Each structure stands twice: as C-alpha cells, then as structure tokens.
Amino acid sequence: MKTIITMIICIFSITGAVAGNGTGINQVIGKQLKVPAELKSSKLNEKVNVQFKLNSNGTIVVLDVKTTNKELKNYVEKELPKINLSNAVENKETVYFVDLNFKVL
C-alpha cells in the first residue's frame, strides 16, 4: 500500500510599518506571531491590517484589526498585546500600521 505524505509549508511575513523603526517591529512581531495551529490544516492566504500603539512599558495596544478571516482577527487581537516592542522602537507615542500576511500552502 502506498503512503502519501502531505507537507504543509507555513510562511509568515510582515510588510510595512509606518513611523519609527519598521525593521525592528517587523523582526520582533515576525518571530513571535505564527500561523495559528487551528488554521494550519487549511489552505490560507490572508492579509491582516493592524493598527496599534504602544503603552508606556512597550506592550502593544491594538486599535484596529481588519481581515475577512474571523479566526485570524481573534488570534491577532489576543496574541499581539503579548508582544513587547520597547527595544524595537524609540517613539512610543506613534500609531503604527502593519500588514500581516499569513500563508499556508
């Protein structure tokens, strides 16, 4: 009997951040956010637009999340505030806009 092995490739990328050190933000968020386990079994190619600011200790305060995928929206709203960006940005008064691209092939 033949065995079929299916490989799922998960790719996560972050593009664009306005104001401040966008590269630092991208690196920190990219290392800490992954495709949620419950979505790895389905084909996924979703863009999530996130607007956030930082509180005084450098953690994220999510202002808005836009996506057509409710599971991804809930995931981002839950997980993003756990990330501390105090070492990645200098100006905590800035509102940031980030595009998160979640792909499962």
Phi and psi in degrees as a GROMACS rama.xvg file:
@    title "Ramachandran Plot"
@    xaxis  label "Phi"
@    yaxis  label "Psi"
@TYPE xy
-82.8934  141.423  LYS-2
-106.83  129.428  THR-3
-103.907  126.038  ILE-4
-106.167  126.505  ILE-5
-105.626  129.725  THR-6
-109.371  129.19  MET-7
-107.054  124.408  ILE-8
-104.051  123.119  ILE-9
-105.259  124.195  CYS-10
-121.668  131.853  ILE-11
-129.075  129.346  PHE-12
-142.784  155.121  SER-13
-123.374  131.703  ILE-14
-123.314  135.579  THR-15
68.8471  130.009  GLY-16
-142.974  134.835  ALA-17
-98.3642  133.261  VAL-18
71.2911  146.735  ALA-19
75.6982  -162.272  GLY-20
-90.1957  85.7589  ASN-21
-59.3863  -37.1163  GLY-22
-63.5898  -44.0474  THR-23
-62.0834  -42.326  GLY-24
-61.618  -47.8765  ILE-25
-59.0285  -43.2794  ASN-26
-65.4443  -45.1393  GLN-27
-66.1347  -48.6822  VAL-28
-65.872  -42.0398  ILE-29
-61.2078  -33.0816  GLY-30
-76.5376  -26.3497  LYS-31
-102.146  -25.1305  GLN-32
-100.349  131.706  LEU-33
-128.52  168.901  LYS-34
-62.9455  126.85  VAL-35
-58.292  141.908  PRO-36
-55.2704  -39.6828  ALA-37
-68.9515  -14.0545  GLU-38
-104.611  -3.226  LEU-39
-69.7849  -22.1277  LYS-40
-84.9904  -7.58174  SER-41
-113.641  154.26  SER-42
-69.7778  127.119  LYS-43
-136.318  132.933  LEU-44
-149.064  87.6761  ASN-45
-130.229  136.838  GLU-46
-103.918  133.868  LYS-47
-121.699  120.976  VAL-48
-93.6833  125.444  ASN-49
-124.264  135.359  VAL-50
-117.224  128.368  GLN-51
-149.992  165.262  PHE-52
-133.122  174.22  LYS-53
-110.469  142.347  LEU-54
-85.1643  -178.624  ASN-55
-62.853  -25.1158  SER-56
-96.0861  7.12299  ASN-57
92.2929  1.39581  GLY-58
-84.7367  156.991  THR-59
-82.6858  135.961  ILE-60
-113.48  109.744  VAL-61
-74.4443  126.531  VAL-62
-97.8285  -36.6555  LEU-63
-159.979  141.634  ASP-64
-132.036  123.766  VAL-65
-120.838  121.687  LYS-66
-165.048  159.274  THR-67
-86.8215  -9.67775  THR-68
-98.3821  109.271  ASN-69
-63.8709  -36.5809  LYS-70
-64.5067  -41.8311  GLU-71
-66.3771  -40.3378  LEU-72
-59.416  -48.6044  LYS-73
-61.3416  -41.342  ASN-74
-61.659  -48.1643  TYR-75
-64.9836  -43.5539  VAL-76
-61.8182  -32.194  GLU-77
-81.9766  -43.9841  LYS-78
-87.8702  -33.5409  GLU-79
-59.9521  -41.0357  LEU-80
-64.3704  -13.3359  PRO-81
-78.8013  -12.7056  LYS-82
-88.2929  134.127  ILE-83
-104.585  121.487  ASN-84
-108.008  16.1202  LEU-85
-59.0191  -30.738  SER-86
-89.0674  -10.0646  ASN-87
-96.3198  -19.1106  ALA-88
-134.388  153.048  VAL-89
-97.9573  -38.0632  GLU-90
-99.4666  104.813  ASN-91
-84.4464  -3.33292  LYS-92
-86.5849  -6.83126  GLU-93
-83.6588  146.096  THR-94
-94.6017  129.924  VAL-95
-108.069  146.332  TYR-96
-122.58  123.417  PHE-97
-131.931  137.904  VAL-98
-100.039  123.868  ASP-99
-107.177  127.022  LEU-100
-110.862  116.924  ASN-101
-106.493  125.139  PHE-102
-134.777  134.543  LYS-103
-126.872  121.214  VAL-104
